[in-house]
Amino acid sequence: MSRIMAIDWGRKRCGLAVTDPEQIIASPLTTVDTNRCVAFLKQYLSKEKVEKIVLGYPKDLKNTQSATTLQVEQFQNILQGHFPALSIIRFDERFTSKMAAFSISQSNLPKHKKQQKGLIDKVSAAILLQDYLKAKKSISNP
């Protein structure tokens, strides 16, 4: 089987997460500068088989588009242009950053590691991907 990747897009950084090849567990992968994300993906996808990308789709509390929704849609178009054979799915990312921050604060990591700028981004991507896997499983097993 191939992996599924998640991207938590940000103006400065993108957090990335991937599943194991059996698509059971989502794990944080890395954080890359947004302007380097496509280059990173080209390199990563040349080495790893990924069947789809789950792209965090920002919505507000009323389930409507947020201020960054248009930018994420533009990023999706860029990705689709570079990777036309890859399925790119938008998935609601509400609260993933807050859940990631809480999870990190409760971890046993040293304080200096908890404060790394990209840590929340890649943990958010992992939470997004795990939520997607859960939703996918509930649809296939009603």
Backbone as a chain_set.jsonl record, in Angstrom:
{"seq": "MSRIMAIDWGRKRCGLAVTDPEQIIASPLTTVDTNRCVAFLKQYLSKEKVEKIVLGYPKDLKNTQSATTLQVEQFQNILQGHFPALSIIRFDERFTSKMAAFSISQSNLPKHKKQQKGLIDKVSAAILLQDYLKAKKSISNP", "coords": {"N": [[0.835, -1.19, 0.0], [0.259, 2.334, -0.277], [1.28, 5.488, 1.152], [-0.583, 8.095, 2.9], [-0.553, 11.565, 2.873], [-0.563, 14.508, 4.878], [-1.066, 18.025, 4.853], [-0.619, 20.865, 6.692], [-1.234, 23.9, 5.934], [0.427, 27.023, 6.071], [1.084, 30.559, 6.2], [3.805, 31.09, 6.537], [5.007, 28.608, 7.189], [4.64, 25.102, 6.462], [3.187, 22.334, 7.933], [3.854, 18.891, 7.863], [2.618, 15.57, 7.647], [2.531, 11.989, 7.665], [1.087, 8.794, 6.851], [1.678, 5.411, 7.918], [2.667, 2.778, 5.619], [0.442, 1.047, 5.598], [-1.622, 2.674, 6.159], [-2.659, 3.248, 8.727], [-1.665, 4.568, 11.018], [-1.029, 7.946, 11.768], [1.71, 10.111, 11.567], [3.787, 12.835, 12.63], [5.784, 14.457, 10.193], [7.577, 16.558, 9.132], [8.439, 20.063, 9.118], [8.231, 22.585, 6.747], [9.388, 25.527, 5.045], [6.875, 27.491, 3.58], [7.273, 28.47, 0.982], [9.058, 26.61, 0.035], [7.788, 24.234, -0.054], [6.694, 22.783, -2.292], [9.034, 21.972, -3.633], [10.169, 20.36, -1.64], [8.182, 18.367, -1.529], [8.392, 17.252, -4.114], [10.884, 16.005, -3.937], [10.429, 14.234, -1.767], [8.276, 12.667, -2.733], [9.503, 11.377, -4.8], [10.819, 9.383, -3.569], [9.098, 8.057, -1.814], [6.007, 6.284, -1.881], [3.026, 7.845, -2.281], [-0.411, 8.087, -2.082], [-2.392, 10.011, -1.844], [-2.985, 13.44, -0.91], [-3.949, 15.071, 1.966], [-5.256, 18.065, 2.54], [-5.252, 20.614, 4.833], [-8.152, 22.402, 5.473], [-9.167, 25.531, 6.074], [-11.751, 26.68, 8.13], [-14.202, 28.771, 9.701], [-15.74, 29.137, 12.987], [-18.421, 29.037, 12.357], [-18.596, 27.31, 10.31], [-17.94, 28.352, 7.851], [-16.026, 29.87, 5.181], [-12.714, 30.865, 6.042], [-10.359, 33.55, 6.619], [-8.02, 32.662, 5.4], [-8.787, 30.756, 3.595], [-8.976, 31.118, 0.753], [-6.271, 31.328, 0.069], [-5.365, 28.767, 0.689], [-6.839, 27.309, -1.164], [-5.655, 28.28, -3.507], [-3.079, 27.276, -3.13], [-3.671, 24.566, -3.269], [-4.324, 24.389, -5.992], [-1.812, 24.915, -7.089], [-0.385, 22.688, -6.15], [-1.835, 20.649, -7.47], [-1.201, 21.253, -10.082], [1.546, 20.63, -10.139], [1.538, 17.978, -9.354], [-0.281, 16.167, -10.944], [-1.309, 13.553, -11.015], [-1.886, 12.897, -8.471], [-4.233, 12.572, -5.879], [-5.842, 15.19, -4.268], [-7.21, 16.189, -1.345], [-9.382, 18.304, 0.371], [-9.725, 18.942, 3.821], [-11.457, 19.568, 6.787], [-9.861, 21.598, 9.105], [-10.304, 22.713, 11.565], [-9.518, 23.605, 14.869], [-7.221, 22.0, 15.028], [-4.672, 23.129, 15.481], [-4.917, 24.159, 18.061], [-5.413, 21.793, 19.47], [-3.006, 20.504, 18.954], [-1.166, 22.229, 20.231], [-2.006, 21.916, 22.889], [-1.533, 19.162, 23.262], [1.25, 19.082, 22.946], [1.997, 20.689, 25.102], [1.368, 19.023, 27.191], [3.137, 16.993, 26.938], [6.192, 15.143, 27.597], [8.354, 16.475, 26.656], [11.397, 18.398, 26.643], [11.476, 21.844, 27.695], [12.658, 23.65, 25.814], [12.339, 22.247, 23.422], [9.571, 22.096, 23.209], [9.005, 24.658, 22.505], [9.758, 25.015, 19.906], [9.251, 26.459, 16.76], [8.124, 25.126, 14.504], [7.014, 22.801, 15.509], [4.296, 22.693, 16.4], [3.033, 22.947, 13.927], [3.655, 20.553, 12.466], [2.63, 18.633, 14.206], [-0.022, 19.407, 14.201], [-0.633, 18.762, 11.549], [-0.443, 15.982, 11.74], [-2.564, 15.428, 13.486], [-4.69, 16.327, 11.922], [-4.487, 14.467, 9.824], [-4.931, 12.061, 11.198], [-7.566, 12.495, 12.01], [-8.767, 12.538, 9.483], [-8.309, 9.864, 8.686], [-9.865, 8.551, 10.582], [-12.432, 9.497, 9.918], [-12.654, 8.496, 7.324], [-12.613, 5.78, 7.841], [-14.988, 5.478, 9.301], [-16.858, 6.039, 7.357], [-16.489, 3.931, 5.588], [-17.119, 1.804, 7.193], [-19.981, 1.686, 8.26]], "CA": [[0.0, 0.0, 0.0], [0.994, 3.599, -0.271], [0.995, 6.396, 2.26], [-1.378, 9.304, 2.734], [0.158, 12.689, 3.473], [-1.37, 15.682, 5.233], [-0.354, 19.3, 4.887], [-1.231, 21.965, 7.428], [-0.666, 25.053, 5.251], [0.54, 28.292, 6.783], [1.723, 31.605, 5.39], [5.254, 30.967, 6.656], [5.439, 27.214, 7.256], [3.666, 24.019, 6.288], [3.449, 21.127, 8.69], [3.552, 17.697, 7.086], [2.494, 14.302, 8.356], [2.263, 10.865, 6.769], [0.693, 7.532, 7.46], [2.494, 4.247, 7.599], [2.179, 2.246, 4.341], [-0.86, 0.391, 5.763], [-2.563, 3.771, 6.376], [-3.288, 3.068, 10.034], [-1.173, 5.54, 11.992], [-0.515, 9.215, 11.252], [2.857, 10.597, 12.337], [4.381, 14.073, 12.13], [6.941, 14.225, 9.327], [8.501, 17.688, 9.202], [7.91, 21.386, 8.822], [9.027, 23.234, 5.702], [8.94, 26.867, 4.664], [5.81, 27.377, 2.587], [7.809, 28.68, -0.366], [9.876, 25.441, -0.314], [6.971, 23.037, 0.124], [6.603, 22.012, -3.535], [10.348, 21.352, -3.857], [10.284, 19.263, -0.679], [7.28, 17.296, -1.949], [8.973, 16.59, -5.285], [11.943, 15.125, -3.453], [9.84, 13.179, -0.937], [7.451, 11.784, -3.556], [10.379, 10.577, -5.653], [11.332, 8.288, -2.754], [8.013, 7.389, -1.113], [4.755, 6.184, -2.622], [1.929, 8.532, -1.6], [-1.58, 8.011, -2.973], [-3.173, 11.242, -1.79], [-2.632, 14.474, 0.057], [-5.058, 15.686, 2.685], [-4.868, 19.457, 2.748], [-6.064, 21.27, 5.854], [-9.032, 23.414, 4.897], [-9.562, 26.385, 7.197], [-13.111, 27.212, 8.231], [-14.403, 29.423, 10.995], [-16.637, 28.408, 13.892], [-19.746, 28.907, 11.745], [-18.416, 26.388, 9.196], [-17.803, 29.112, 6.614], [-14.642, 30.104, 4.817], [-11.954, 31.776, 6.89], [-9.543, 34.513, 5.885], [-6.96, 31.989, 4.635], [-9.351, 29.727, 2.724], [-8.601, 31.373, -0.637], [-4.855, 31.012, -0.088], [-5.254, 27.301, 0.685], [-7.353, 26.867, -2.464], [-4.611, 28.592, -4.49], [-2.015, 26.304, -2.9], [-4.153, 23.295, -3.811], [-4.17, 24.479, -7.448], [-0.38, 24.782, -7.372], [-0.056, 21.276, -5.95], [-2.452, 19.853, -8.537], [-0.414, 21.509, -11.283], [2.825, 19.925, -10.046], [1.316, 16.553, -9.112], [-1.614, 15.929, -11.497], [-1.781, 12.183, -10.778], [-2.124, 12.742, -7.035], [-5.514, 13.055, -5.371], [-5.671, 16.178, -3.196], [-8.502, 16.306, -0.681], [-9.452, 19.302, 1.444], [-10.355, 18.378, 5.014], [-11.642, 20.572, 7.839], [-8.744, 21.608, 10.06], [-10.621, 23.496, 12.763], [-9.03, 23.229, 16.206], [-6.037, 21.137, 15.055], [-3.541, 23.833, 16.093], [-5.159, 24.215, 19.509], [-5.21, 20.433, 19.986], [-1.567, 20.233, 18.891], [-0.517, 22.997, 21.296], [-2.323, 21.266, 24.163], [-0.822, 17.887, 23.294], [2.666, 19.377, 23.164], [2.169, 21.199, 26.471], [1.214, 17.905, 28.12], [4.158, 15.985, 26.664], [7.388, 15.148, 28.445], [9.455, 17.105, 25.946], [12.03, 19.519, 27.336], [10.854, 23.132, 27.393], [13.194, 24.236, 24.58], [11.745, 21.535, 22.274], [8.162, 22.474, 23.142], [8.904, 26.004, 21.967], [10.185, 25.072, 18.512], [8.178, 27.058, 15.967], [7.48, 24.198, 13.577], [6.461, 21.614, 16.156], [2.833, 22.745, 16.358], [2.601, 22.753, 12.544], [3.688, 19.147, 12.057], [1.691, 17.89, 15.053], [-1.344, 19.743, 13.65], [-0.807, 17.939, 10.342], [-0.691, 14.6, 12.169], [-3.93, 15.385, 14.019], [-5.541, 16.438, 10.737], [-4.439, 13.193, 9.105], [-5.599, 11.042, 12.014], [-9.005, 12.78, 11.891], [-9.179, 12.087, 8.152], [-8.349, 8.4, 8.708], [-11.042, 8.179, 11.382], [-13.63, 9.793, 9.117], [-12.64, 7.558, 6.206], [-12.961, 4.464, 8.381], [-16.407, 5.473, 9.693], [-17.655, 5.995, 6.129], [-16.397, 2.592, 4.984], [-17.686, 0.84, 8.148], [-21.082, 2.38, 8.963]], "C": [[0.877, 1.25, 0.0], [0.523, 4.474, 0.882], [-0.033, 7.457, 1.879], [-0.608, 10.391, 3.473], [-0.841, 13.777, 3.826], [-0.476, 16.905, 5.257], [-1.209, 20.295, 5.658], [-0.563, 23.232, 6.896], [-0.643, 26.269, 6.168], [1.258, 29.297, 5.91], [3.245, 31.475, 5.392], [5.735, 29.522, 6.537], [4.272, 26.28, 6.966], [4.113, 22.853, 7.155], [3.04, 19.935, 7.844], [3.516, 16.472, 7.985], [2.207, 13.227, 7.325], [1.763, 9.672, 7.57], [1.799, 6.512, 7.223], [1.954, 3.679, 6.278], [0.817, 1.55, 4.427], [-1.98, 1.398, 6.048], [-3.357, 3.618, 7.679], [-2.933, 4.199, 10.987], [-0.638, 6.782, 11.277], [0.609, 9.694, 12.169], [3.356, 11.919, 11.76], [5.608, 13.736, 11.282], [7.961, 15.343, 9.493], [7.726, 18.984, 9.028], [8.826, 22.008, 7.778], [8.496, 24.645, 5.473], [7.93, 26.723, 3.534], [6.349, 27.543, 1.168], [8.718, 27.544, -0.832], [9.076, 24.144, -0.299], [6.916, 22.173, -1.145], [7.925, 21.298, -3.818], [10.552, 20.168, -2.9], [9.422, 18.079, -1.117], [7.816, 16.541, -3.162], [10.044, 15.592, -4.857], [11.347, 13.948, -2.669], [9.078, 12.166, -1.789], [8.279, 10.968, -4.547], [10.905, 9.351, -4.914], [10.227, 7.445, -2.112], [6.752, 7.37, -1.969], [3.633, 6.777, -1.764], [0.747, 8.535, -2.554], [-2.429, 9.263, -2.952], [-2.613, 12.181, -0.747], [-3.918, 15.016, 0.647], [-4.583, 17.08, 3.068], [-5.812, 20.09, 3.761], [-6.846, 22.419, 5.262], [-9.581, 24.269, 6.028], [-10.996, 26.892, 7.073], [-13.233, 27.899, 9.579], [-15.417, 28.62, 11.824], [-18.041, 28.214, 13.332], [-19.71, 28.014, 10.51], [-18.396, 27.116, 7.843], [-16.323, 29.369, 6.36], [-13.983, 31.116, 5.743], [-11.123, 32.706, 5.998], [-8.485, 33.827, 5.013], [-7.484, 30.932, 3.657], [-8.915, 29.908, 1.265], [-7.14, 31.015, -0.882], [-4.625, 29.499, -0.124], [-5.763, 26.748, -0.641], [-6.326, 27.14, -3.566], [-3.439, 27.611, -4.363], [-2.418, 24.934, -3.449], [-3.999, 23.284, -5.338], [-2.707, 24.334, -7.866], [0.041, 23.32, -7.238], [-0.59, 20.417, -7.087], [-1.704, 20.048, -9.854], [0.898, 20.748, -11.299], [2.649, 18.415, -9.935], [-0.065, 16.133, -9.629], [-2.164, 14.523, -11.231], [-2.17, 11.948, -9.323], [-3.482, 13.317, -6.647], [-5.242, 14.015, -4.205], [-7.048, 16.483, -2.633], [-8.42, 17.38, 0.383], [-10.233, 18.694, 2.608], [-10.338, 19.428, 6.119], [-10.533, 20.474, 8.888], [-9.049, 22.382, 11.346], [-10.099, 22.817, 14.025], [-7.773, 22.363, 16.2], [-4.848, 21.834, 15.711], [-3.703, 23.923, 17.607], [-4.942, 22.837, 20.144], [-3.732, 20.071, 19.99], [-0.838, 20.964, 20.016], [-0.772, 22.357, 22.652], [-1.548, 19.959, 24.308], [0.665, 18.095, 23.585], [2.898, 19.856, 24.597], [2.094, 20.084, 27.502], [2.29, 16.837, 27.941], [5.33, 16.126, 27.632], [8.592, 15.76, 27.743], [10.092, 18.198, 26.805], [11.437, 20.839, 26.845], [11.359, 23.725, 26.078], [12.646, 23.536, 23.338], [10.278, 21.9, 22.105], [7.977, 23.825, 22.459], [9.391, 26.122, 20.525], [9.012, 25.497, 17.64], [7.433, 26.048, 15.103], [6.805, 23.009, 14.222], [4.939, 21.589, 16.102], [2.334, 22.45, 14.944], [2.587, 21.273, 12.15], [2.796, 18.277, 12.942], [0.259, 18.173, 14.601], [-1.635, 18.91, 12.407], [-1.102, 16.496, 10.708], [-2.104, 14.448, 12.726], [-4.936, 15.459, 12.874], [-5.618, 15.094, 10.009], [-5.128, 12.081, 9.89], [-7.117, 11.243, 11.974], [-9.54, 12.319, 10.54], [-9.301, 10.561, 8.125], [-9.567, 7.888, 9.473], [-12.316, 8.374, 10.588], [-13.752, 8.805, 7.954], [-13.079, 6.171, 6.663], [-14.448, 4.407, 8.732], [-17.317, 5.461, 8.473], [-17.652, 4.598, 5.531], [-16.979, 1.508, 5.904], [-18.836, 1.477, 8.92], [-21.656, 1.586, 10.129]], "O": [[2.081, 1.192, 0.25], [-0.51, 4.214, 1.499], [-0.314, 7.684, 0.702], [-0.079, 10.163, 4.561], [-1.851, 13.945, 3.143], [0.697, 16.841, 5.623], [-2.368, 20.536, 5.321], [0.526, 23.602, 7.336], [-1.575, 26.506, 6.937], [1.967, 28.919, 4.978], [3.897, 31.719, 4.376], [6.734, 29.241, 5.875], [3.106, 26.605, 7.186], [5.272, 22.439, 7.114], [2.001, 19.962, 7.184], [4.277, 16.355, 8.945], [1.701, 13.514, 6.24], [1.981, 9.557, 8.776], [2.72, 6.73, 6.436], [0.866, 4.073, 5.857], [0.107, 1.472, 3.424], [-3.145, 1.019, 6.164], [-4.568, 3.834, 7.714], [-3.801, 4.726, 11.683], [0.11, 6.679, 10.305], [0.474, 9.683, 13.392], [3.352, 12.107, 10.543], [6.376, 12.834, 11.62], [9.081, 15.103, 9.943], [6.513, 18.983, 8.819], [10.05, 21.963, 7.908], [7.314, 24.921, 5.68], [8.122, 25.912, 2.628], [5.927, 26.834, 0.255], [9.112, 27.524, -1.998], [9.637, 23.069, -0.511], [7.077, 20.955, -1.068], [7.921, 20.13, -4.206], [11.044, 19.112, -3.3], [9.868, 16.932, -1.084], [7.702, 15.317, -3.227], [10.097, 14.47, -5.361], [11.725, 12.798, -2.892], [9.211, 10.957, -1.596], [7.795, 9.967, -5.076], [11.377, 8.398, -5.533], [10.41, 6.247, -1.893], [6.466, 8.325, -2.692], [3.331, 6.283, -0.678], [0.882, 8.939, -3.709], [-3.116, 9.561, -3.929], [-1.881, 11.787, 0.161], [-4.851, 15.372, -0.072], [-3.626, 17.241, 3.825], [-7.027, 20.099, 3.566], [-6.278, 23.307, 4.625], [-10.368, 23.793, 6.847], [-11.393, 27.454, 6.052], [-12.45, 27.635, 10.492], [-15.884, 27.562, 11.402], [-18.772, 27.329, 13.778], [-20.677, 27.963, 9.75], [-18.79, 26.553, 6.821], [-15.478, 29.116, 7.219], [-14.603, 32.089, 6.171], [-11.193, 32.636, 4.771], [-8.099, 34.376, 3.981], [-6.696, 30.285, 2.967], [-8.524, 28.938, 0.616], [-6.807, 30.459, -1.929], [-3.786, 29.013, -0.883], [-5.176, 25.813, -1.186], [-6.15, 26.315, -4.463], [-2.878, 27.171, -5.367], [-1.593, 24.228, -4.028], [-3.587, 22.274, -5.909], [-2.405, 23.703, -8.879], [0.735, 22.781, -8.101], [0.12, 19.556, -7.607], [-1.588, 19.116, -10.65], [1.325, 20.269, -12.35], [3.513, 17.655, -10.372], [-0.933, 15.779, -8.832], [-3.381, 14.336, -11.225], [-2.726, 10.902, -8.99], [-3.829, 14.428, -7.049], [-4.504, 13.685, -3.277], [-7.934, 16.967, -3.337], [-7.504, 17.378, 1.206], [-11.251, 18.029, 2.418], [-9.325, 20.089, 6.35], [-10.301, 19.417, 9.474], [-8.142, 22.67, 12.126], [-10.234, 21.607, 14.203], [-7.285, 22.012, 17.275], [-4.086, 21.189, 16.432], [-2.731, 23.777, 18.347], [-4.358, 22.729, 21.223], [-3.253, 19.413, 20.913], [0.017, 20.379, 20.681], [0.138, 22.263, 23.477], [-0.973, 19.687, 25.362], [1.258, 17.364, 24.379], [3.882, 19.474, 25.231], [2.694, 20.188, 28.573], [2.347, 15.88, 28.713], [5.433, 17.099, 28.378], [9.726, 15.583, 28.187], [9.41, 18.847, 27.598], [10.957, 20.932, 25.715], [10.563, 24.253, 25.301], [12.503, 24.174, 22.295], [9.791, 22.003, 20.979], [6.916, 24.104, 21.901], [9.432, 27.225, 19.98], [7.91, 24.961, 17.764], [6.209, 26.125, 14.992], [6.088, 22.271, 13.546], [4.355, 20.553, 15.785], [1.319, 21.774, 14.779], [1.615, 20.796, 11.565], [2.258, 17.277, 12.468], [-0.582, 17.275, 14.618], [-2.747, 18.411, 12.232], [-1.923, 15.849, 10.058], [-2.768, 13.446, 12.464], [-5.925, 14.727, 12.868], [-6.701, 14.65, 9.628], [-5.829, 11.253, 9.31], [-7.869, 10.271, 11.911], [-10.64, 11.773, 10.46], [-10.28, 10.024, 7.606], [-10.213, 6.922, 9.067], [-13.188, 7.505, 10.586], [-14.849, 8.339, 7.646], [-13.818, 5.477, 5.964], [-15.099, 3.392, 8.486], [-18.428, 4.934, 8.536], [-18.672, 4.127, 5.028], [-17.298, 0.413, 5.44], [-18.692, 1.779, 10.105], [-22.578, 2.052, 10.798]]}, "num_chains": 1, "name": "protein.A"}
